[in-house]
Amino acid sequence: MSLKTFSISAVLLLAAAATAQAQVANGRYQIGACTTHPEETVVRLENNVLTFYESLCTLSNPVPVQGTDGYSYIGNCAGEGQEWTANMFLIPLQDGQVMRMINDGIVTDYLRCTP
């Protein structure tokens, strides 16, 4: 492997790592304090799937949101016998301890909870 090829590979790996670190991390998030209830205030993110109380959204088409560490997504959602598409923004705040979600103009901050 030439030095030029190695340098290009290293730059690409660092760029991919920076992007991965900037996205909201998989985990359990909750509005307010992390408790076991009410379940309606919990959202889980696992491999681009957001699971809410009685619904879920599969996230696709990530686009960086300028001026933040967040991304906008197309959410293909289903729940309670309905299906819909949502434009969603997920922005990590406070070193990843908060996930800000903007969905249909509604801003909600979720606190990252330990499993």
Secondary structure, DSSP 8 states (H G I E B T S, - for coil): --HHHHHHHHHHHHHHHHHHHHS--SEEEESSS--S--GGGEEEEETTEEEETTEEEEEEEEEE-TTSS-EEEEEEEEETTEEEEEEEEEEEEGGGTEEEEEETTEEEEEEEE--
